[in-house]
């Protein structure tokens, strides 16, 4: 039987079993059909499985195709692509930069070509930074009571507050910096965030079409106390297509940064980092027993400059049998 190598990477953590697990399958020989990729993703049953493929655009170094367990293909620049790039550098599929240096590659996600910066610390840690596309502020969810009910909270729980208690952001809105479109929902505090339930996935799925979301889920977040002086947010994500709470969602962390900068900039604008812009940290996965850290940099003068950074760690590898083309999803 034909097989292909695979690796399991915990993304957004340097500690095994703490990051967001991603299955990465080497399809650089371009032998897999889409149904075969969908079957393999279903077999792994992780939040996403990414296949490293040869690009169809000459401007790209690698083409990445990612699938949810239900077979839906997604194109976000989150843990699905950051983890694949970490593995590509770690495995030698792409050349790694020398210590204290960086190198820029380009990834193909659907039709989009986006830059990826790879750097290596003196300790050998591989760091991946991905430029997101220009933020788009799309549909606002107009029924706060219905949305809150789907999440098991009160409608008064929706809204982002300043440290003084002033409400800075009251509405849930679809914001995107990549092809993925997620509904971002600001919450009053961490107590509300912890109370959110994703148990009623049918009700949650009913809330998304009203915002014309695609490849989407709900991303609930709130501001929390910083441990290092960098503005910090804690978030949780659920997609009906995944069927589980996602420990880390990079394709939503970038939009979160743009959403806050656009509507509640006082939470981040006190930070002085010169022309390099401001940075925030997003912690996710605590309710799933994991702790993922996503770093996002926002261009100070141009909100369109959003960059997501993180690392990864290898936790497993092996070979998987290529599904027969006769098997039907």
N, C-alpha and C positions, 0 to 999 in steps of 0.2 A: 504493500500500500504506500502511496506517495504521502510524504509528510512535509511540514514546514516548521522551522524553529519559531518559538514564541518566548517572550519574557514577560514577567509581571513586575511592574515598577510601581512603587509607592511614591506618588507625586506630591509636591509641596511639603516634603519633609525629608530630613536626612537620617531619620530613624525608621528602621523597618517596622512595619505593622502600625505606623502612625499616620502615614500619608493616605492619599486617595488612590486605591489600587487601579491600575490600568493594564490591560493586556495589550502587548505590542507584538504584531505578527509581521515577519519579514516577507513582503510580497514584491521585493525588488525584481524578481524574475517575471512579474506581471502575469502569473498563471491563474489567478483566482478570478472567477466571475463574481458579480455582485451577489447573486443568491448564495454562493459559497461563503463569501465574507459574512453575510447575514447569519448563516447557520453557525459559523464559528463564533460570532459574537453572542448568539443565543446560548451556545455551549458554555462559554466562559461565565455568562450571566453577571458580569460586572456592570457598573454604570455605563462604561463605554469600552469598546475595543477598537484599536487603531491599527490600520494596515499601512506599512511604509511601501509606497509604490513609486515607480519611475514617473517623473513629471511629464505632462503633455504640453506644458508651456516651457519654451527654452529659457525663460528668465528665472525659472525655479530650480532649486537643487533637489528637492524631494516633493513628492505629492503625497498628502496624507488623506486617507479615507477612514472615517470613524462611524461606528454604528452603535445604537442602543440595543439592549437585549431583545426588544420587540422587532428589530430589523430596520428601524428608521435610521437613515443616514443623517448625520449632523455635521455642521461645518464651522463650529465655534473655535476660537483660538483660546482654548482653556487647557485643562489638565490633559485632555485627549491629544493635543499637539505638543504641549510643553514636555510631557512625559516621553513622547515618541522622539523628540529631539534630544532629550537627555540620554535615551538609550542609543540613538544614532552616534552620539559623540563617545559615549562610554564603550560601545562595541567596536568603534573604529570604522563604522559605515561612512561617517564623515570625519575629516581630520579635526582633531582637537587643537585648540590654541595652546600656546605655551603658558606657563605660569604668569599671572599678572597681565595677561594680554587678552584681547577680545577679537572675535572674528564674526563677520556678518554673513549669514546665509539667507536664502529666500524659500519660503514654503508655499505650496499651492494647496489652497483649501477651496474646493469647488472651482470657481473661476477666478477667485481672488488670489493675488500674489502679495504676501506680506513678509517684511524683513524679520529675521530672528538673529539676535546677538548672543553669542556663546562666549563665556569667559570661564577661567579656571583660577581658583584661589591658590595661594602658596601651599595650602594644606591639601590641594588636589581636588577640592569640591567643585563640581561642574555647576555653573549657574546659567540658566536660560532666561533671556529677556525677549519678549515678543511685542512688537508694535501692533496695537489694535487699529482698526479703521476709525474714521471720524465718527464721533457719537451722533446718533440720531435719536431724537426725543419724539416718540410716536404716541400711540393712543393712551389716553388716561382711562383707568377703570372708573366708571361712573356710579357704581352701586357699592358703596363702602360696606353697608350692612350685610349684603349678600356675600361679599368677599370675606368679611370677618367671620361670618357664620361657617363658611366652608373650611376656615382654618381653626375653628374652635375658640375664637376670641371675640371681644366686643368691638363694635365699630369705633369706639373712642380710643381703642388701643392702637389704631393706625395713625401714625404721625411721628416725625422725628423731632426731638426736643434739643434745645441748647442746654448747657450746664445750668443756666439760670431758670430753666423751665419754660422758656419761650418756644412755641411751636414754629419750627422753621420749614417743615415740609409735611404736608397733610395728605397728599394724593399718591396713589399707586399708579405707576406709569410704565409702559414698555419702553425700555432704553436699550439700544444695541450699539456695539462697536465692532461687530462681526456679523456673519450671516445669521447667527442664533439670535432669537428675540425672546427675552425673558421679561416677565412682569415683576418689577421691583417694588417691594412693599415696605415702606419705612415703619418702624415700630417704636413705641414710647421708651422702652427700656429693656434690659436683659430679662427681667422677670416675665414680661410679655413674650419675648422671643422664646424662652424656654417652655412657655405654655402652649405655643402653637402645636397643633397636631396635623399630621399628614395622613391620618388613618382613612379619611373619607376621600379617596382619590377620585371617585366618580364626581363628587361635588366640586372638587378643585378643577377637574377637567372641564366642567361646565362653565367655569369662570373665565377660562382663557380665550374662547372664540370671540367674546365681546370686545377684546382688545386686538383682534386680528393678529395674534401671535403665531409664530412658526417655529418648529423645533424647540418648543418652549416649556417653561415651568414657572414656578413662583419662587422668588428670591426674597426672603424676609430678612431684614437687617436692622441693627440699631448701633448707636455709638456706645462704646464702653471705655472704661478707664485705661489709659495708656501706661505701659510699664517702662517705656524708654523715651518718652517725650514725643513720639510719632503718633499722629491721630490714628486711632484704632477703632475698627468696627468688627462686630461679630455677626455672622450670617448663617442662614440655613437655606437649603435648596431642595425642592422636590419637583420632579417631572413625572407626569403620568406615564410617559413612555419608558422611563427607567423603572418605575414601580417601587422605588426605594429612595430614601433620603441620601443625597449625594454628599460625601464628606468634603469636597472642595469643587468649586465651580468657577474656573478662571474666566470663562466667557461671560459671567455675570459680575465678577469682581471689577473688571474694567468699566462696564457701564455704571456700576455703583459709584466709582470714583467720579465719573463725569456727572452723574445725577446729583451727588452732594455738592460738587464744585459749582454746578449751575444754579442750585436752589438753596444751598445752605453753606456757602463758602466760608462763613465765619468759623466753622468747625475745623477748617484746615488752613485758612489763609494766614494765621498768625505765624506759621512756620516760615522761617527765612532760609532759603537754599539758593539764593541768587538765580541766575539764568537757567539753572537745572530744573527749576520747577519745584513742586512740593510732592512729598510722598505720603502715602497712607499704608496701613497694614490691615489686612482682612483676615480674621481668624474664623475658621469654619471646621465643622466635623466633631465638635465636642459632644454633641448629643448622640453621635454614632460610635463613641469610644475612641475617636481619633482626634488629632490636633494638627490641622493644616494651616500653614502660614503663606499667604499670598501678598506680595509687595507690589504696589501700583504707584507709578509716578505720573503726575499730571503736569503738563506744560503750563507754566505760570501765565503766560500771555495767550496761549492758544489752547483752548480746551480740547481741541481735536487731537492733541498729542497725549495719547494714553499708552503706557507701557507696563506690561505685566511681567513679573519676575518670580522665579522660584527654582527649586532644585528637586532632586529625586534620589531614590535608592533602589537597587535591585533586590527583589525578595524571592524570585523563583525563575527557573527557565526549563525548557524542555522542547518536545516536538508534538505537534498536533496533526492528526490524520486529515488530509484534504477530503472534504465531503464529496460524495458522489454527486455528479450533476443531475442524477435522477431523483434525488431527494427534494421534496417540495416543502416549502415553509408552511 
